[in-house]
């Protein structure tokens, strides 16, 4: 009787393992918690948007800063952002940047070394034929200190 119970338990475990590998949509089980020292040194991410204009923040070496600016279309005008740039490439290194057809812009930066650098982008207006725009340039800026 004991042998039958062990055999049944082994078959059930084998079936459960087989079902877990056959299902591509099954959620992955969470892994074990990382030791505290590993979590403390892991890179962090910071997301900056239009609302962060004028913000000053402090990050650590290796942290990732992502900038997402949204363009705006109203009537015959489109307000477009330039790709975000960093002043002080020894402090913040840009890894990706781009603009969207709708006028938005994104940029991803890695905190490469200690110091202070600024992230900037400019928003300008582009008018469709027959429409008018104000000839103003809006400057977006964030100051990042890498400690």
N, C-alpha and C positions, 0 to 999 in steps of 0.2 A: 504494500500500500504506500509506504514511504517513497519507493522508487517511482511509483506512478505520479505522486505529487511533484517530485523533483522534475520528472520528465515533462509534466504539464506546465510547470513554471518556466522551464527552459524553452519550451515551444512558444509560450505566450511572449516571453521576452524577445525571442527571435522574430516573431511576427511583428511585434511593436517596432523593432529596429528596422525591419524591412519596409513597413508602412511609412516610417519617418523619412526614409531615403527616397521612396517612390513619389512622395507628394512634393511637388515643386512650390505649391502655394502655402505650405505650412509655415507659420512664423518660426523664426529661429529662436531657440531658447536663449535667455540672457546668460552671458558668460559669468564667470566668477568675478567678484569685485576685485578691482586692482588694489595692490598695496598702496597705502597712503602716500609714500614717497613717489611712486610712479604718477599718481593723479596730480600731485602738486607740480610736477615738471612738465605735464602734458601741455601742448599749445592750446590757446583759447582763441575764439573768434569774436570779433566785434563787427556789428553791422551799423553803418552810418547812412542816414538819409537826409533829405532836405531839412528836416526838423533839427538836425544836429549842426546846422550852420553856426559857426562861432564857438563850437564846443572844444574843450581841452580835455584830453584823456591820457592816461598812463597805461602802457602795456609792457609786457616782458618780451625779451628777445625770443623769436620764434612764433609769436602770436600772429594771427592773420587778421587784417582789417579789410572789410569789404565795404565799398561805397556803392550805393544804388540810388540814382537820381532819376526822377520820373519827368518825362516831357509832358507837354500839355498842348492840345489842339483846341482852339476856340474859334469858331467862325472860319475866317480865312487866314488865320495865323497859327503858326506852330512855334512854341517855345522849346528850344533844343539846348541840351547840355553838351559841353565838350567832355571828352574823356578825362576822368580825374587824373591828376598828376601829383607827384610828390617832389617837394623841394628838399634836397638832402638825401640823395639815393644811397648814401652809406648807412643811413638810419632806416629808411623805408624803401624796400625794393618792390617795384611793381611787377607782378607776375602775369596779370591779364588786364585788358582794358578794351572797351568797345562802346559803340553807340547804337541805338535802335532807330528804325525808320520813324517811330512815333516821337523821337526827340529825347528819349531817355539815355542814360549813360551808366556804365558800371566799371568798376576797377577793383582789383584785388591786390593787396600789398602785404608783404611779410616784414615784420620787424627784424631787420638784419643786424643792427648794432645799436649800442647805447647812444643816446643823444635826443635832440628835438628836431622834428621836421613838420612841415605843413602840407596838408592835402588841399588841393584847390581844383575848382571847376568853374566854368563860366556858362551862364544861361543867356542866350540871345533869342531875338524874335525873327522869324522868317515869314514874310507875307506871301500869300498866294496872289496871282495876278488879279488886280482890281481891289485888293485889300491893303490896309495900312498897318504899320507896326510902330511902336515907340522904339527909338534907337537907343535903348538902354541895355547895358550889360550888367547882369547880376552876378556878383562873385560869391561863390560858396567856398567856405574855408573851415578846416578843422586842424587843430594843433595836436600833434601826437608826441608824447615823450616816451622813449623806450628806456626802461630802467634795468 
